[in-house]
Amino acid sequence: MLKLPQITAIELIKILKKIGFEIMRQEGSHVFFRNEYGRTTVFPKHPGGT
């Protein structure tokens, strides 16, 4: 089975911004993103974690 590489929250934010997502808001450790078409995604941003 192919293992995916681990990336940090900072790296993921850079990738999402590059493909057109913008930060809507952050609630606690969860960051909410939306793109121009209304697609949203949420992921946890934990300190020091990958």
PyMOL Python script that loads the backbone (N, CA, C, O; Angstrom):
from pymol import cmd

cmd.read_pdbstr("""\
ATOM      1  N   MET A   1       0.842  -1.181   0.000  1.00  0.00           N
ATOM      2  CA  MET A   1       0.000   0.000   0.000  1.00  0.00           C
ATOM      3  C   MET A   1       0.886   1.243   0.000  1.00  0.00           C
ATOM      4  O   MET A   1       1.865   1.321   0.742  1.00  0.00           O
ATOM      5  N   LEU A   2       0.532   2.205  -0.836  1.00  0.00           N
ATOM      6  CA  LEU A   2       1.293   3.436  -0.966  1.00  0.00           C
ATOM      7  C   LEU A   2       1.035   4.352   0.225  1.00  0.00           C
ATOM      8  O   LEU A   2      -0.115   4.626   0.565  1.00  0.00           O
ATOM      9  N   LYS A   3       2.102   4.821   0.856  1.00  0.00           N
ATOM     10  CA  LYS A   3       1.967   5.746   1.974  1.00  0.00           C
ATOM     11  C   LYS A   3       2.088   7.171   1.461  1.00  0.00           C
ATOM     12  O   LYS A   3       2.976   7.478   0.666  1.00  0.00           O
ATOM     13  N   LEU A   4       1.201   8.033   1.911  1.00  0.00           N
ATOM     14  CA  LEU A   4       1.261   9.435   1.546  1.00  0.00           C
ATOM     15  C   LEU A   4       2.224  10.161   2.472  1.00  0.00           C
ATOM     16  O   LEU A   4       2.351   9.800   3.642  1.00  0.00           O
ATOM     17  N   PRO A   5       2.902  11.178   1.960  1.00  0.00           N
ATOM     18  CA  PRO A   5       3.831  11.921   2.818  1.00  0.00           C
ATOM     19  C   PRO A   5       3.072  12.758   3.842  1.00  0.00           C
ATOM     20  O   PRO A   5       1.985  13.259   3.554  1.00  0.00           O
ATOM     21  N   GLN A   6       3.641  12.910   5.032  1.00  0.00           N
ATOM     22  CA  GLN A   6       3.048  13.772   6.045  1.00  0.00           C
ATOM     23  C   GLN A   6       3.474  15.205   5.770  1.00  0.00           C
ATOM     24  O   GLN A   6       4.636  15.468   5.459  1.00  0.00           O
ATOM     25  N   ILE A   7       2.535  16.122   5.884  1.00  0.00           N
ATOM     26  CA  ILE A   7       2.863  17.532   5.725  1.00  0.00           C
ATOM     27  C   ILE A   7       2.325  18.293   6.933  1.00  0.00           C
ATOM     28  O   ILE A   7       1.396  17.842   7.602  1.00  0.00           O
ATOM     29  N   THR A   8       2.911  19.431   7.197  1.00  0.00           N
ATOM     30  CA  THR A   8       2.473  20.240   8.328  1.00  0.00           C
ATOM     31  C   THR A   8       1.276  21.094   7.915  1.00  0.00           C
ATOM     32  O   THR A   8       0.976  21.236   6.730  1.00  0.00           O
ATOM     33  N   ALA A   9       0.611  21.650   8.900  1.00  0.00           N
ATOM     34  CA  ALA A   9      -0.527  22.532   8.644  1.00  0.00           C
ATOM     35  C   ALA A   9      -0.090  23.752   7.845  1.00  0.00           C
ATOM     36  O   ALA A   9      -0.829  24.225   6.981  1.00  0.00           O
ATOM     37  N   ILE A  10       1.095  24.262   8.123  1.00  0.00           N
ATOM     38  CA  ILE A  10       1.614  25.429   7.397  1.00  0.00           C
ATOM     39  C   ILE A  10       1.780  25.098   5.917  1.00  0.00           C
ATOM     40  O   ILE A  10       1.429  25.905   5.057  1.00  0.00           O
ATOM     41  N   GLU A  11       2.316  23.912   5.617  1.00  0.00           N
ATOM     42  CA  GLU A  11       2.488  23.491   4.230  1.00  0.00           C
ATOM     43  C   GLU A  11       1.132  23.337   3.540  1.00  0.00           C
ATOM     44  O   GLU A  11       0.980  23.717   2.379  1.00  0.00           O
ATOM     45  N   LEU A  12       0.154  22.785   4.245  1.00  0.00           N
ATOM     46  CA  LEU A  12      -1.176  22.607   3.682  1.00  0.00           C
ATOM     47  C   LEU A  12      -1.835  23.951   3.390  1.00  0.00           C
ATOM     48  O   LEU A  12      -2.491  24.105   2.359  1.00  0.00           O
ATOM     49  N   ILE A  13      -1.672  24.914   4.274  1.00  0.00           N
ATOM     50  CA  ILE A  13      -2.218  26.251   4.052  1.00  0.00           C
ATOM     51  C   ILE A  13      -1.620  26.859   2.790  1.00  0.00           C
ATOM     52  O   ILE A  13      -2.350  27.441   1.988  1.00  0.00           O
ATOM     53  N   LYS A  14      -0.318  26.738   2.599  1.00  0.00           N
ATOM     54  CA  LYS A  14       0.341  27.270   1.403  1.00  0.00           C
ATOM     55  C   LYS A  14      -0.212  26.613   0.136  1.00  0.00           C
ATOM     56  O   LYS A  14      -0.450  27.290  -0.864  1.00  0.00           O
ATOM     57  N   ILE A  15      -0.414  25.306   0.180  1.00  0.00           N
ATOM     58  CA  ILE A  15      -0.942  24.577  -0.972  1.00  0.00           C
ATOM     59  C   ILE A  15      -2.361  25.029  -1.280  1.00  0.00           C
ATOM     60  O   ILE A  15      -2.692  25.284  -2.438  1.00  0.00           O
ATOM     61  N   LEU A  16      -3.206  25.130  -0.254  1.00  0.00           N
ATOM     62  CA  LEU A  16      -4.592  25.531  -0.476  1.00  0.00           C
ATOM     63  C   LEU A  16      -4.685  26.953  -1.033  1.00  0.00           C
ATOM     64  O   LEU A  16      -5.506  27.219  -1.910  1.00  0.00           O
ATOM     65  N   LYS A  17      -3.851  27.863  -0.533  1.00  0.00           N
ATOM     66  CA  LYS A  17      -3.847  29.234  -1.052  1.00  0.00           C
ATOM     67  C   LYS A  17      -3.408  29.258  -2.511  1.00  0.00           C
ATOM     68  O   LYS A  17      -3.928  30.038  -3.309  1.00  0.00           O
ATOM     69  N   LYS A  18      -2.457  28.407  -2.854  1.00  0.00           N
ATOM     70  CA  LYS A  18      -1.939  28.353  -4.221  1.00  0.00           C
ATOM     71  C   LYS A  18      -3.006  27.887  -5.205  1.00  0.00           C
ATOM     72  O   LYS A  18      -3.007  28.319  -6.357  1.00  0.00           O
ATOM     73  N   ILE A  19      -3.908  27.021  -4.774  1.00  0.00           N
ATOM     74  CA  ILE A  19      -4.946  26.510  -5.675  1.00  0.00           C
ATOM     75  C   ILE A  19      -6.262  27.288  -5.552  1.00  0.00           C
ATOM     76  O   ILE A  19      -7.283  26.866  -6.095  1.00  0.00           O
ATOM     77  N   GLY A  20      -6.242  28.426  -4.839  1.00  0.00           N
ATOM     78  CA  GLY A  20      -7.390  29.318  -4.867  1.00  0.00           C
ATOM     79  C   GLY A  20      -8.265  29.369  -3.633  1.00  0.00           C
ATOM     80  O   GLY A  20      -9.303  30.030  -3.654  1.00  0.00           O
ATOM     81  N   PHE A  21      -7.889  28.700  -2.566  1.00  0.00           N
ATOM     82  CA  PHE A  21      -8.674  28.759  -1.339  1.00  0.00           C
ATOM     83  C   PHE A  21      -8.217  29.935  -0.484  1.00  0.00           C
ATOM     84  O   PHE A  21      -7.043  30.306  -0.494  1.00  0.00           O
ATOM     85  N   GLU A  22      -9.164  30.517   0.259  1.00  0.00           N
ATOM     86  CA  GLU A  22      -8.852  31.595   1.186  1.00  0.00           C
ATOM     87  C   GLU A  22      -9.390  31.225   2.563  1.00  0.00           C
ATOM     88  O   GLU A  22     -10.404  30.538   2.683  1.00  0.00           O
ATOM     89  N   ILE A  23      -8.701  31.685   3.593  1.00  0.00           N
ATOM     90  CA  ILE A  23      -9.142  31.401   4.961  1.00  0.00           C
ATOM     91  C   ILE A  23     -10.411  32.201   5.240  1.00  0.00           C
ATOM     92  O   ILE A  23     -10.436  33.422   5.081  1.00  0.00           O
ATOM     93  N   MET A  24     -11.463  31.498   5.657  1.00  0.00           N
ATOM     94  CA  MET A  24     -12.709  32.152   6.048  1.00  0.00           C
ATOM     95  C   MET A  24     -12.633  32.567   7.512  1.00  0.00           C
ATOM     96  O   MET A  24     -12.885  33.717   7.870  1.00  0.00           O
ATOM     97  N   ARG A  25     -12.272  31.579   8.356  1.00  0.00           N
ATOM     98  CA  ARG A  25     -12.205  31.830   9.796  1.00  0.00           C
ATOM     99  C   ARG A  25     -11.461  30.685  10.466  1.00  0.00           C
ATOM    100  O   ARG A  25     -11.165  29.664   9.845  1.00  0.00           O
ATOM    101  N   GLN A  26     -11.167  30.877  11.733  1.00  0.00           N
ATOM    102  CA  GLN A  26     -10.559  29.825  12.536  1.00  0.00           C
ATOM    103  C   GLN A  26     -11.321  29.747  13.847  1.00  0.00           C
ATOM    104  O   GLN A  26     -11.517  30.759  14.520  1.00  0.00           O
ATOM    105  N   GLU A  27     -11.748  28.546  14.207  1.00  0.00           N
ATOM    106  CA  GLU A  27     -12.439  28.307  15.471  1.00  0.00           C
ATOM    107  C   GLU A  27     -11.618  27.306  16.263  1.00  0.00           C
ATOM    108  O   GLU A  27     -11.582  26.119  15.940  1.00  0.00           O
ATOM    109  N   GLY A  28     -10.974  27.787  17.284  1.00  0.00           N
ATOM    110  CA  GLY A  28     -10.086  26.915  18.051  1.00  0.00           C
ATOM    111  C   GLY A  28      -8.933  26.474  17.179  1.00  0.00           C
ATOM    112  O   GLY A  28      -8.206  27.306  16.637  1.00  0.00           O
ATOM    113  N   SER A  29      -8.758  25.166  17.038  1.00  0.00           N
ATOM    114  CA  SER A  29      -7.657  24.663  16.220  1.00  0.00           C
ATOM    115  C   SER A  29      -8.095  24.320  14.796  1.00  0.00           C
ATOM    116  O   SER A  29      -7.283  23.824  14.014  1.00  0.00           O
ATOM    117  N   HIS A  30      -9.355  24.570  14.443  1.00  0.00           N
ATOM    118  CA  HIS A  30      -9.854  24.236  13.112  1.00  0.00           C
ATOM    119  C   HIS A  30      -9.875  25.468  12.210  1.00  0.00           C
ATOM    120  O   HIS A  30     -10.394  26.522  12.577  1.00  0.00           O
ATOM    121  N   VAL A  31      -9.291  25.304  11.007  1.00  0.00           N
ATOM    122  CA  VAL A  31      -9.211  26.384  10.030  1.00  0.00           C
ATOM    123  C   VAL A  31     -10.203  26.079   8.906  1.00  0.00           C
ATOM    124  O   VAL A  31     -10.219  24.970   8.371  1.00  0.00           O
ATOM    125  N   PHE A  32     -11.032  27.067   8.551  1.00  0.00           N
ATOM    126  CA  PHE A  32     -12.059  26.925   7.528  1.00  0.00           C
ATOM    127  C   PHE A  32     -11.625  27.693   6.277  1.00  0.00           C
ATOM    128  O   PHE A  32     -11.284  28.874   6.348  1.00  0.00           O
ATOM    129  N   PHE A  33     -11.643  26.999   5.122  1.00  0.00           N
ATOM    130  CA  PHE A  33     -11.248  27.599   3.850  1.00  0.00           C
ATOM    131  C   PHE A  33     -12.419  27.554   2.876  1.00  0.00           C
ATOM    132  O   PHE A  33     -13.281  26.680   2.971  1.00  0.00           O
ATOM    133  N   ARG A  34     -12.446  28.511   1.929  1.00  0.00           N
ATOM    134  CA  ARG A  34     -13.441  28.519   0.851  1.00  0.00           C
ATOM    135  C   ARG A  34     -12.760  28.994  -0.427  1.00  0.00           C
ATOM    136  O   ARG A  34     -11.886  29.861  -0.400  1.00  0.00           O
ATOM    137  N   ASN A  35     -13.185  28.399  -1.564  1.00  0.00           N
ATOM    138  CA  ASN A  35     -12.653  28.877  -2.842  1.00  0.00           C
ATOM    139  C   ASN A  35     -13.710  29.697  -3.562  1.00  0.00           C
ATOM    140  O   ASN A  35     -14.811  29.880  -3.042  1.00  0.00           O
ATOM    141  N   GLU A  36     -13.391  30.193  -4.748  1.00  0.00           N
ATOM    142  CA  GLU A  36     -14.289  31.088  -5.472  1.00  0.00           C
ATOM    143  C   GLU A  36     -15.583  30.413  -5.917  1.00  0.00           C
ATOM    144  O   GLU A  36     -16.558  31.103  -6.216  1.00  0.00           O
ATOM    145  N   TYR A  37     -15.615  29.088  -5.967  1.00  0.00           N
ATOM    146  CA  TYR A  37     -16.801  28.351  -6.385  1.00  0.00           C
ATOM    147  C   TYR A  37     -17.690  27.946  -5.204  1.00  0.00           C
ATOM    148  O   TYR A  37     -18.723  27.303  -5.391  1.00  0.00           O
ATOM    149  N   GLY A  38     -17.283  28.325  -3.991  1.00  0.00           N
ATOM    150  CA  GLY A  38     -18.070  28.006  -2.808  1.00  0.00           C
ATOM    151  C   GLY A  38     -17.676  26.711  -2.123  1.00  0.00           C
ATOM    152  O   GLY A  38     -18.243  26.363  -1.087  1.00  0.00           O
ATOM    153  N   ARG A  39     -16.722  25.999  -2.679  1.00  0.00           N
ATOM    154  CA  ARG A  39     -16.248  24.748  -2.062  1.00  0.00           C
ATOM    155  C   ARG A  39     -15.542  25.086  -0.758  1.00  0.00           C
ATOM    156  O   ARG A  39     -14.712  25.994  -0.720  1.00  0.00           O
ATOM    157  N   THR A  40     -15.862  24.367   0.306  1.00  0.00           N
ATOM    158  CA  THR A  40     -15.221  24.620   1.591  1.00  0.00           C
ATOM    159  C   THR A  40     -14.495  23.380   2.076  1.00  0.00           C
ATOM    160  O   THR A  40     -14.830  22.257   1.701  1.00  0.00           O
ATOM    161  N   THR A  41     -13.509  23.600   2.906  1.00  0.00           N
ATOM    162  CA  THR A  41     -12.786  22.512   3.552  1.00  0.00           C
ATOM    163  C   THR A  41     -12.334  22.988   4.921  1.00  0.00           C
ATOM    164  O   THR A  41     -12.085  24.176   5.127  1.00  0.00           O
ATOM    165  N   VAL A  42     -12.232  22.054   5.850  1.00  0.00           N
ATOM    166  CA  VAL A  42     -11.834  22.344   7.222  1.00  0.00           C
ATOM    167  C   VAL A  42     -10.767  21.337   7.618  1.00  0.00           C
ATOM    168  O   VAL A  42     -10.855  20.157   7.279  1.00  0.00           O
ATOM    169  N   PHE A  43      -9.756  21.814   8.341  1.00  0.00           N
ATOM    170  CA  PHE A  43      -8.765  20.882   8.873  1.00  0.00           C
ATOM    171  C   PHE A  43      -8.234  21.412  10.193  1.00  0.00           C
ATOM    172  O   PHE A  43      -8.258  22.620  10.431  1.00  0.00           O
ATOM    173  N   PRO A  44      -7.756  20.525  11.052  1.00  0.00           N
ATOM    174  CA  PRO A  44      -7.217  20.948  12.336  1.00  0.00           C
ATOM    175  C   PRO A  44      -5.790  21.460  12.186  1.00  0.00           C
ATOM    176  O   PRO A  44      -4.989  20.890  11.445  1.00  0.00           O
ATOM    177  N   LYS A  45      -5.488  22.512  12.880  1.00  0.00           N
ATOM    178  CA  LYS A  45      -4.130  23.081  12.888  1.00  0.00           C
ATOM    179  C   LYS A  45      -3.635  23.012  14.327  1.00  0.00           C
ATOM    180  O   LYS A  45      -3.862  23.921  15.126  1.00  0.00           O
ATOM    181  N   HIS A  46      -2.960  21.920  14.634  1.00  0.00           N
ATOM    182  CA  HIS A  46      -2.462  21.706  15.973  1.00  0.00           C
ATOM    183  C   HIS A  46      -1.013  22.191  16.080  1.00  0.00           C
ATOM    184  O   HIS A  46      -0.224  21.981  15.158  1.00  0.00           O
ATOM    185  N   PRO A  47      -0.663  22.826  17.178  1.00  0.00           N
ATOM    186  CA  PRO A  47       0.700  23.328  17.329  1.00  0.00           C
ATOM    187  C   PRO A  47       1.719  22.189  17.395  1.00  0.00           C
ATOM    188  O   PRO A  47       1.543  21.220  18.135  1.00  0.00           O
ATOM    189  N   GLY A  48       2.784  22.326  16.607  1.00  0.00           N
ATOM    190  CA  GLY A  48       3.879  21.363  16.640  1.00  0.00           C
ATOM    191  C   GLY A  48       3.598  20.033  16.004  1.00  0.00           C
ATOM    192  O   GLY A  48       4.477  19.171  15.987  1.00  0.00           O
ATOM    193  N   GLY A  49       2.413  19.825  15.479  1.00  0.00           N
ATOM    194  CA  GLY A  49       2.066  18.532  14.885  1.00  0.00           C
ATOM    195  C   GLY A  49       2.242  18.529  13.397  1.00  0.00           C
ATOM    196  O   GLY A  49       2.401  19.574  12.766  1.00  0.00           O
ATOM    197  N   THR A  50       2.213  17.332  12.840  1.00  0.00           N
ATOM    198  CA  THR A  50       2.280  17.199  11.385  1.00  0.00           C
ATOM    199  C   THR A  50       0.920  16.799  10.852  1.00  0.00           C
ATOM    200  O   THR A  50       0.756  16.632   9.644  1.00  0.00           O
TER     201      THR A  50
END
""", "prot")
cmd.dss("prot")
cmd.show_as("cartoon", "prot")
cmd.util.cbc("prot")
cmd.orient("prot")
